[in-house]
Amino acid sequence: MQEVTTLATDQFFPVDGTQQGTQLTAPPVQQLVGATAQVYRMACMLSAAPGNTNATRTIVLRKGGVDTALTCTVGTSATTCNANTVAQVAFAATDLWSYRTRCNVSACAAAHNITCVLYNSYDGGGIL
């Protein structure tokens, strides 16, 4: 879970665990994956909708400090998003992973707590 501010700035949070307060740089929250993994889906929930006209919040899974294709966007009045990907995101045991989030306008209506769940396979065989 991550608490984020309403500003349109990149903020980062860990895949596993909680980050208290705003984190504006990725390195402190990057975590070692620990085992070979294939990530094929992500679901995220916000404690409050982005609000303001045309405000959205995007959440991206990162690998080694770089955005992957696994991205979901929470709409103006929504509190959840789901990301499915045709091409799975592969992680080696020694890779680092984290999330990046951003409000698309100068200010979302409310500060949020974000919780995300990754759907992955550790057996190397992909989705059954």
Backbone as JSON, one array per atom type, in Angstrom:
{
  "sequence": "MQEVTTLATDQFFPVDGTQQGTQLTAPPVQQLVGATAQVYRMACMLSAAPGNTNATRTIVLRKGGVDTALTCTVGTSATTCNANTVAQVAFAATDLWSYRTRCNVSACAAAHNITCVLYNSYDGGGIL",
  "N": [[0.85, -1.16, 0.0], [0.43, 2.25, -0.7], [0.67, 5.64, 0.12], [-0.21, 8.47, -1.67], [0.31, 11.76, -3.06], [-1.69, 14.53, -4.28], [-0.59, 15.78, -6.45], [0.66, 16.26, -9.85], [3.03, 14.55, -10.22], [5.66, 12.15, -10.61], [5.5, 9.33, -8.55], [6.66, 6.75, -6.41], [6.36, 3.32, -5.35], [6.74, 0.29, -3.36], [6.52, -3.15, -4.53], [5.99, -5.17, -2.7], [4.88, -4.77, 0.49], [4.69, -1.73, 2.48], [4.82, 1.73, 1.83], [5.4, 4.53, 3.55], [4.27, 7.83, 3.33], [5.25, 10.21, 0.76], [7.17, 9.15, -2.02], [9.53, 10.25, -4.13], [11.55, 9.34, -5.74], [12.77, 6.4, -7.39], [14.77, 4.4, -6.55], [14.85, 3.91, -3.6], [12.58, 2.31, -3.13], [12.68, 0.11, -4.76], [12.64, -3.4, -5.1], [14.15, -6.61, -4.67], [13.27, -9.23, -6.81], [13.54, -12.0, -6.3], [12.87, -14.6, -7.21], [12.56, -16.32, -10.32], [10.06, -14.97, -12.37], [6.91, -14.61, -14.08], [4.88, -12.06, -14.92], [1.52, -11.44, -15.48], [-0.8, -10.0, -15.1], [-2.34, -7.19, -13.46], [-3.98, -5.66, -10.76], [-5.37, -2.8, -9.33], [-6.33, -0.71, -6.56], [-7.75, 2.28, -5.39], [-8.07, 4.44, -2.56], [-9.69, 6.6, -2.86], [-11.45, 8.21, -5.52], [-9.85, 9.74, -8.41], [-11.13, 12.16, -9.03], [-11.49, 15.56, -9.72], [-12.27, 17.22, -12.89], [-11.61, 15.32, -15.72], [-9.43, 14.11, -14.47], [-7.14, 11.51, -13.97], [-5.5, 8.58, -12.68], [-2.53, 6.92, -13.22], [-0.96, 3.77, -12.96], [2.01, 1.97, -13.01], [3.85, -0.98, -13.52], [7.24, -1.5, -12.78], [10.47, -2.47, -13.99], [13.66, -2.99, -13.02], [13.95, -0.21, -12.71], [12.71, 0.85, -14.94], [9.8, 1.58, -16.84], [7.33, -0.92, -17.54], [5.19, -2.65, -19.91], [2.93, -3.2, -18.51], [0.36, -1.57, -17.38], [-2.1, 0.35, -15.73], [-5.0, 2.45, -15.68], [-6.81, 4.57, -13.63], [-9.97, 5.87, -13.8], [-11.67, 9.12, -13.75], [-13.93, 9.06, -11.91], [-13.65, 6.58, -10.83], [-12.37, 3.87, -8.74], [-10.82, 1.69, -9.13], [-8.62, -0.31, -11.21], [-7.63, -2.47, -13.9], [-5.08, -4.39, -15.37], [-4.27, -6.23, -18.1], [-2.06, -8.21, -19.97], [-0.94, -9.19, -23.14], [1.62, -9.98, -23.79], [3.61, -11.35, -21.45], [5.35, -10.03, -18.6], [8.59, -10.66, -17.97], [10.63, -11.59, -15.23], [13.81, -11.92, -13.8], [15.34, -13.65, -11.05], [17.13, -11.91, -9.86], [16.35, -9.39, -10.65], [15.03, -6.04, -10.12], [11.97, -4.75, -8.85], [9.19, -2.46, -8.87], [6.59, 0.03, -8.39], [5.27, 2.79, -10.33], [3.46, 5.8, -10.09], [1.13, 8.34, -11.16], [-0.73, 11.35, -11.27], [-2.69, 12.67, -13.86], [-3.25, 15.34, -14.22], [-2.75, 18.7, -12.89], [-3.62, 18.5, -10.28], [-5.1, 15.9, -8.54], [-8.27, 15.19, -7.02], [-8.14, 14.18, -4.41], [-5.92, 12.9, -1.88], [-4.54, 9.64, -2.07], [-4.64, 6.21, -0.99], [-2.98, 3.55, -2.36], [-3.41, 0.26, -3.44], [-2.06, -2.6, -4.87], [-2.28, -5.66, -6.72], [-0.39, -8.26, -8.04], [-0.61, -10.66, -10.61], [1.0, -13.57, -11.07], [3.36, -16.03, -12.24], [5.55, -18.36, -10.9], [6.73, -20.58, -11.85], [7.85, -20.56, -14.32], [6.48, -21.46, -16.51], [4.44, -19.93, -17.49], [1.06, -18.74, -18.07], [-1.55, -20.92, -17.13]],
  "CA": [[0.0, 0.0, 0.0], [1.19, 3.49, -0.82], [-0.04, 6.92, 0.19], [0.31, 9.39, -2.68], [-0.23, 13.11, -3.01], [-2.58, 14.88, -5.37], [0.12, 16.49, -7.5], [1.01, 15.55, -11.09], [4.45, 14.2, -10.2], [5.9, 10.73, -10.48], [5.71, 8.83, -7.2], [7.05, 5.35, -6.5], [6.09, 2.52, -4.18], [7.22, -1.08, -3.5], [5.58, -4.22, -4.89], [5.68, -5.91, -1.49], [5.04, -3.96, 1.69], [4.07, -0.43, 2.57], [5.67, 2.92, 1.79], [4.74, 5.64, 4.25], [4.61, 9.13, 2.79], [5.53, 10.32, -0.67], [8.51, 8.77, -2.47], [9.67, 10.87, -5.44], [12.58, 8.65, -6.51], [12.52, 4.96, -7.42], [15.7, 3.47, -5.9], [14.56, 3.44, -2.24], [11.47, 1.36, -3.04], [12.89, -1.06, -5.63], [12.85, -4.62, -4.33], [14.63, -7.79, -5.38], [12.17, -10.15, -7.1], [13.84, -13.17, -5.48], [12.67, -15.85, -7.95], [12.12, -16.07, -11.7], [8.61, -14.78, -12.38], [6.2, -14.08, -15.25], [3.72, -11.3, -14.47], [0.59, -11.35, -16.6], [-1.95, -9.15, -14.81], [-2.22, -6.33, -12.29], [-5.22, -5.0, -10.36], [-5.08, -1.79, -8.31], [-7.47, -0.06, -5.94], [-7.48, 3.54, -4.72], [-8.99, 4.72, -1.45], [-10.59, 7.66, -3.33], [-11.36, 8.45, -6.96], [-9.04, 10.92, -8.76], [-11.97, 13.34, -8.88], [-11.45, 16.69, -10.67], [-12.59, 16.99, -14.3], [-10.61, 14.64, -16.54], [-8.31, 13.59, -13.69], [-6.94, 10.06, -13.92], [-4.25, 8.16, -12.05], [-1.92, 5.79, -13.9], [-0.04, 2.96, -12.17], [2.84, 1.2, -13.93], [4.84, -1.89, -12.95], [8.57, -1.18, -13.29], [11.49, -3.52, -13.93], [14.99, -2.39, -13.05], [13.85, 1.23, -12.81], [12.14, 1.22, -16.24], [8.4, 1.2, -16.99], [6.98, -2.05, -18.39], [3.92, -2.47, -20.62], [1.83, -3.48, -17.59], [-0.1, -0.26, -16.93], [-3.55, 0.53, -15.63], [-5.4, 3.83, -15.43], [-8.05, 4.73, -12.87], [-10.71, 7.0, -14.35], [-12.05, 10.26, -12.9], [-14.84, 8.71, -10.81], [-13.42, 5.17, -10.47], [-11.38, 3.6, -7.69], [-10.08, 0.47, -9.47], [-8.2, -0.54, -12.59], [-7.06, -3.79, -14.17], [-4.19, -4.43, -16.53], [-3.95, -7.54, -18.65], [-1.11, -8.03, -21.05], [-0.74, -10.35, -24.01], [3.02, -10.36, -23.57], [3.93, -11.34, -20.04], [6.58, -9.34, -18.21], [9.47, -11.65, -17.36], [11.58, -11.12, -14.24], [14.8, -12.85, -13.26], [15.39, -13.59, -9.59], [17.98, -10.79, -9.45], [15.78, -8.11, -11.11], [14.36, -5.19, -9.14], [10.66, -4.31, -9.3], [8.51, -1.42, -8.1], [5.51, 0.69, -9.13], [5.27, 4.24, -10.49], [2.11, 6.34, -10.26], [1.08, 9.77, -11.48], [-2.01, 11.97, -11.62], [-2.45, 13.26, -15.19], [-3.48, 16.79, -14.19], [-1.97, 19.34, -11.84], [-4.05, 18.03, -8.96], [-6.26, 15.03, -8.36], [-9.12, 15.76, -5.98], [-7.85, 13.69, -3.06], [-4.77, 12.02, -1.67], [-5.01, 8.26, -2.15], [-3.85, 5.05, -0.65], [-3.05, 2.63, -3.5], [-3.06, -1.14, -3.2], [-2.03, -3.34, -6.13], [-2.03, -7.09, -6.68], [0.16, -8.82, -9.28], [-0.89, -12.06, -10.92], [2.21, -14.05, -11.68], [3.72, -17.44, -12.2], [6.96, -18.55, -10.53], [7.23, -21.87, -12.36], [8.48, -20.37, -15.63], [5.66, -22.01, -17.56], [3.45, -18.98, -17.97], [-0.32, -18.91, -17.64], [-2.12, -22.24, -17.43]],
  "C": [[0.89, 1.23, 0.0], [0.27, 4.68, -0.68], [0.6, 7.85, -0.81], [-0.36, 10.74, -2.56], [-1.09, 13.36, -4.24], [-1.86, 15.49, -6.56], [0.45, 15.61, -8.7], [2.52, 15.34, -11.14], [4.57, 12.69, -10.1], [6.14, 10.41, -9.01], [5.89, 7.33, -7.31], [6.69, 4.62, -5.21], [6.48, 1.06, -4.44], [6.12, -2.06, -3.91], [5.11, -4.94, -3.63], [5.9, -5.01, -0.29], [4.38, -2.61, 1.56], [5.12, 0.67, 2.53], [4.91, 4.05, 2.45], [5.21, 6.96, 3.66], [4.97, 9.06, 1.32], [6.97, 9.94, -0.97], [8.67, 9.25, -3.9], [10.79, 10.28, -6.28], [12.4, 7.15, -6.36], [13.48, 4.12, -6.57], [15.35, 3.03, -4.48], [13.45, 2.39, -2.14], [11.63, 0.14, -3.96], [13.23, -2.26, -4.75], [13.35, -5.73, -5.23], [13.46, -8.75, -5.58], [12.35, -11.45, -6.3], [13.66, -14.53, -6.14], [12.23, -15.49, -9.37], [10.6, -16.01, -11.73], [8.14, -14.26, -13.73], [4.97, -13.37, -14.72], [2.79, -11.1, -15.66], [-0.64, -10.49, -16.33], [-1.69, -8.35, -13.55], [-3.6, -5.71, -12.02], [-4.89, -4.04, -9.23], [-6.37, -1.16, -7.82], [-7.0, 1.2, -5.22], [-8.49, 3.75, -3.6], [-9.98, 5.83, -1.8], [-10.4, 7.83, -4.82], [-10.5, 9.69, -7.24], [-9.82, 12.23, -8.73], [-11.88, 14.34, -10.01], [-11.69, 16.31, -12.13], [-11.4, 16.44, -15.06], [-9.39, 14.14, -15.78], [-8.29, 12.07, -13.75], [-5.64, 9.78, -13.19], [-3.78, 6.9, -12.75], [-0.94, 5.1, -12.95], [0.68, 2.03, -13.13], [3.77, 0.29, -13.13], [6.19, -1.58, -13.6], [9.52, -2.35, -13.08], [12.85, -2.85, -14.05], [14.97, -0.89, -13.24], [13.26, 1.75, -14.11], [10.69, 0.74, -16.3], [8.26, -0.02, -17.89], [5.67, -1.73, -19.11], [2.72, -2.7, -19.71], [1.43, -2.19, -16.88], [-1.61, -0.29, -16.77], [-3.85, 1.96, -15.24], [-6.75, 3.85, -14.73], [-8.73, 6.01, -13.36], [-11.15, 8.01, -13.29], [-12.9, 9.87, -11.71], [-14.66, 7.26, -10.34], [-12.43, 5.05, -9.31], [-10.58, 2.34, -7.98], [-9.63, 0.5, -10.93], [-7.6, -1.93, -12.69], [-6.19, -3.7, -15.4], [-3.95, -5.89, -16.88], [-2.96, -7.31, -19.78], [-0.98, -9.32, -21.85], [0.67, -10.88, -23.83], [3.32, -10.25, -22.08], [5.21, -10.56, -19.79], [7.42, -10.34, -17.43], [10.45, -10.99, -16.4], [12.53, -12.24, -13.87], [14.84, -12.67, -11.75], [16.17, -12.37, -9.1], [17.47, -9.42, -9.93], [15.17, -7.34, -9.93], [13.0, -4.78, -9.7], [10.08, -3.29, -8.33], [7.34, -0.91, -8.95], [5.81, 2.18, -9.26], [3.83, 4.67, -10.67], [2.19, 7.83, -10.51], [-0.36, 10.17, -11.76], [-1.77, 12.72, -12.93], [-2.68, 14.77, -15.25], [-2.73, 17.39, -13.01], [-2.38, 18.91, -10.44], [-5.26, 17.11, -9.07], [-7.02, 15.55, -7.15], [-8.74, 15.34, -4.56], [-6.56, 12.9, -3.03], [-5.32, 10.59, -1.61], [-4.07, 7.33, -1.41], [-4.06, 4.09, -1.82], [-2.62, 1.25, -3.05], [-3.12, -1.85, -4.54], [-1.74, -4.81, -5.86], [-1.49, -7.51, -8.04], [-0.26, -10.27, -9.4], [0.33, -12.58, -11.65], [2.39, -15.54, -11.5], [5.21, -17.53, -11.86], [7.54, -19.83, -11.1], [7.89, -21.76, -13.73], [7.64, -20.86, -16.78], [4.6, -21.09, -18.09], [2.07, -19.29, -17.43], [-0.83, -20.28, -18.04], [-3.41, -22.11, -18.19]]
}
